Amino acid sequence: MCQNRGVELTWYGRTCVRLRGKDAVVVIDPFQSVVGPTGRGISGDIVVFSHPDDHPLPRGKGKHSRDGRTLLPSSLDDAFVLDGPGEYEVKEVLVTGVRTYRDDARGAEAGKQVSFVIEVDGVHTIHLGDIGSVDIACVPLGGSLSPTRAAAIIAQLDPHIVVPMPVCDDETECADALKRFFHEMGAEASTQPKLSVTASSLPAETTTVLLESRGKQV
């Protein structure tokens, strides 16, 4: 009997997320400042970077991303790397990257970035941005995106599942941002280690899921 285990989503800290499908693994934003220079054993077939590493290691070494501004952890040296807009298909994974901005000034203050929609085994995950139909939305909290603004974006996206990703440097600020975000979403925070879903098991109403961080910031 063929068992459909679904797509497994793991958060490693900041905006780093891994999507594990049946035949392919996608790792988003595996910055050395989050997962370390070796990647701590994180493997993947496809790596996508939404923006350059904001906190590069002082004497970091390794293979560069396509734009040359970010170093890959060594465990992902052989992965197919994407860091720009476009439509791609790698190992039957569909990836669409759209140019977006990290501020309200079209990138003049905090720079440009890329929002990705990734289809793995029939499940669509959006990593920031406002594009089409969304099953899972991974949204950063803290930094330039307040809990209120994040909730407003979620209201526009209307995804089935929301995964908040605290990116503030202070743990107290992160805890406060999460509390405010869950209040905005009208939900109760309940942490779980991983999220596994299939296209047929997605909740009918928007559900907010808080994942444990599996990485350690350097």
C-alpha positions as CSV (number, residue, x, y, z in Angstrom):
1,M,0.0,0.0,0.0
2,C,1.3,3.4,-0.9
3,Q,1.3,5.8,2.0
4,N,1.0,9.5,1.4
5,R,2.8,11.2,4.2
6,G,2.2,14.7,2.9
7,V,4.5,17.7,2.8
8,E,6.5,18.2,6.0
9,L,7.4,21.8,6.9
10,T,10.2,22.6,9.4
11,W,11.2,26.0,10.6
12,Y,14.9,26.7,11.5
13,G,14.7,30.3,12.7
14,R,14.2,33.7,11.1
15,T,12.9,33.1,7.5
16,C,14.5,29.6,7.1
17,V,12.0,26.9,6.3
18,R,12.4,23.4,4.8
19,L,9.7,21.7,2.7
20,R,10.1,18.0,2.5
21,G,8.0,16.3,-0.2
22,K,7.8,12.8,-1.5
23,D,10.7,13.1,-4.0
24,A,12.2,16.5,-3.4
25,V,13.3,18.8,-0.5
26,V,13.2,22.6,-0.8
27,V,15.1,24.8,1.7
28,I,14.3,28.5,1.9
29,D,16.7,31.1,3.2
30,P,19.3,28.7,4.8
31,F,21.6,31.5,5.9
32,Q,24.8,30.6,7.6
33,S,23.9,33.0,10.4
34,V,20.9,30.8,11.2
35,V,22.0,27.2,10.4
36,G,25.8,27.7,10.7
37,P,28.5,27.3,8.0
38,T,28.0,23.5,7.8
39,G,24.2,23.6,7.8
40,R,24.2,21.1,10.7
41,G,23.2,18.3,8.3
42,I,20.3,20.1,6.6
43,S,20.0,18.5,3.1
44,G,17.9,19.6,0.2
45,D,17.6,19.4,-3.6
46,I,16.5,23.0,-4.1
47,V,17.6,26.2,-2.2
48,V,15.8,29.5,-2.6
49,F,16.9,32.8,-1.1
50,S,14.4,35.6,-0.7
51,H,17.0,38.1,0.1
52,P,20.7,38.3,1.1
53,D,21.8,37.3,4.6
54,D,21.3,40.2,6.9
55,H,23.8,39.0,9.4
56,P,26.6,37.3,7.4
57,L,29.3,35.6,9.5
58,P,32.4,37.8,9.9
59,R,34.8,35.4,8.2
60,G,32.3,33.2,6.4
61,K,33.4,30.8,3.7
62,G,31.5,28.6,1.2
63,K,29.8,28.5,-2.1
64,H,28.1,31.7,-3.2
65,S,24.5,32.0,-4.3
66,R,23.8,33.0,-7.9
67,D,23.9,36.7,-7.2
68,G,27.1,36.3,-5.2
69,R,25.8,38.0,-2.0
70,T,25.0,35.0,0.2
71,L,27.1,32.0,1.3
72,L,25.5,28.5,1.3
73,P,26.1,26.2,4.2
74,S,28.3,23.3,3.1
75,S,25.6,20.7,3.5
76,L,23.7,22.3,0.6
77,D,26.6,22.8,-1.8
78,D,25.1,20.4,-4.4
79,A,21.5,21.9,-4.3
80,F,20.0,23.8,-7.2
81,V,20.0,27.5,-6.1
82,L,17.5,30.2,-7.0
83,D,17.6,33.8,-5.8
84,G,15.8,35.8,-8.4
85,P,12.4,36.2,-10.1
86,G,11.2,33.7,-12.6
87,E,9.4,30.4,-13.1
88,Y,11.3,27.2,-12.6
89,E,10.6,23.4,-12.5
90,V,13.2,21.3,-10.7
91,K,12.5,17.6,-9.8
92,E,8.8,18.2,-10.4
93,V,8.8,21.1,-7.9
94,L,7.3,24.3,-9.4
95,V,8.8,27.5,-8.1
96,T,7.6,31.0,-9.0
97,G,9.7,34.0,-7.8
98,V,8.3,37.5,-7.9
99,R,10.2,40.7,-7.2
100,T,9.0,42.4,-4.0
101,Y,10.4,44.9,-1.6
102,R,11.5,44.9,2.0
103,D,10.1,48.4,2.8
104,D,7.4,50.9,1.8
105,A,9.9,52.8,-0.5
106,R,10.2,50.2,-3.3
107,G,13.5,48.9,-1.8
108,A,15.1,52.3,-1.4
109,E,15.5,51.7,2.4
110,A,15.8,48.0,3.1
111,G,16.3,46.6,-0.4
112,K,14.6,44.3,-2.9
113,Q,13.7,40.7,-2.3
114,V,11.9,37.8,-4.0
115,S,8.7,36.2,-2.9
116,F,8.3,32.6,-3.8
117,V,5.3,30.4,-4.5
118,I,6.5,26.7,-4.2
119,E,4.4,23.7,-5.3
120,V,5.4,20.4,-3.7
121,D,3.2,17.4,-4.2
122,G,0.2,19.5,-5.0
123,V,0.6,21.7,-1.9
124,H,1.3,25.4,-2.6
125,T,3.4,27.4,-0.1
126,I,4.0,31.1,-0.4
127,H,7.0,32.6,1.3
128,L,6.0,36.2,1.8
129,G,4.2,38.3,-0.9
130,D,0.7,38.5,-2.3
131,I,0.3,36.0,-5.1
132,G,-2.7,34.0,-6.2
133,S,-4.2,31.2,-4.2
134,V,-2.3,30.2,-1.1
135,D,-2.4,27.1,1.0
136,I,0.4,27.9,3.4
137,A,1.7,31.4,4.2
138,C,5.1,31.7,6.1
139,V,5.1,35.3,7.5
140,P,7.9,37.0,9.2
141,L,7.1,39.0,12.4
142,G,9.2,41.8,13.9
143,G,11.6,43.9,11.9
144,S,9.6,46.0,9.3
145,L,6.5,43.9,9.5
146,S,4.4,44.5,12.6
147,P,1.9,41.9,13.8
148,T,-1.0,44.2,12.7
149,R,0.4,44.6,9.2
150,A,1.1,40.9,9.0
151,A,-2.5,40.0,10.0
152,A,-3.7,42.5,7.4
153,I,-1.6,40.8,4.7
154,I,-2.9,37.4,5.8
155,A,-6.5,38.7,5.5
156,Q,-5.8,39.6,1.9
157,L,-4.1,36.2,1.1
158,D,-6.7,34.2,2.9
159,P,-4.5,31.1,3.2
160,H,-5.5,27.8,4.7
161,I,-2.5,27.7,7.1
162,V,-0.4,30.6,8.5
163,V,3.1,29.9,10.0
164,P,4.5,33.0,11.8
165,M,8.3,33.4,11.8
166,P,9.7,35.8,14.5
167,V,12.8,37.6,13.1
168,C,13.4,40.1,15.9
169,D,16.7,39.9,17.7
170,D,15.3,40.1,21.2
171,E,13.4,37.1,22.6
172,T,11.1,39.3,24.6
173,E,10.2,41.3,21.5
174,C,9.6,38.1,19.6
175,A,7.3,36.8,22.4
176,D,5.4,40.1,22.4
177,A,5.1,40.1,18.6
178,L,3.8,36.5,18.6
179,K,1.2,37.3,21.3
180,R,0.0,40.4,19.4
181,F,-0.2,38.4,16.1
182,F,-2.2,35.6,17.6
183,H,-4.5,38.2,19.1
184,E,-4.9,39.8,15.7
185,M,-5.7,36.4,14.2
186,G,-8.1,35.5,17.0
187,A,-6.2,32.3,17.7
188,E,-4.5,30.6,20.6
189,A,-0.8,29.8,20.4
190,S,0.1,26.1,20.5
191,T,3.6,25.1,19.6
192,Q,4.3,22.0,17.6
193,P,7.6,20.6,16.2
194,K,6.5,20.1,12.6
195,L,3.6,20.6,10.2
196,S,2.6,17.8,7.8
197,V,-0.2,18.4,5.3
198,T,-1.6,17.1,2.0
199,A,-3.7,19.0,-0.5
200,S,-6.8,17.1,0.7
201,S,-6.1,17.7,4.4
202,L,-5.9,21.5,4.4
203,P,-8.3,23.2,6.9
204,A,-11.3,25.0,5.5
205,E,-10.7,28.0,7.7
206,T,-7.4,29.9,8.1
207,T,-5.4,28.2,10.8
208,T,-2.4,29.7,12.5
209,V,0.4,27.2,13.4
210,L,3.3,28.0,15.7
211,L,6.4,25.8,15.0
212,E,9.4,25.2,17.2
213,S,12.6,26.6,15.9
214,R,14.9,23.7,14.9
215,G,17.9,25.8,14.3
216,K,20.1,28.0,16.5
217,Q,21.2,31.4,15.4
218,V,24.9,32.0,15.4
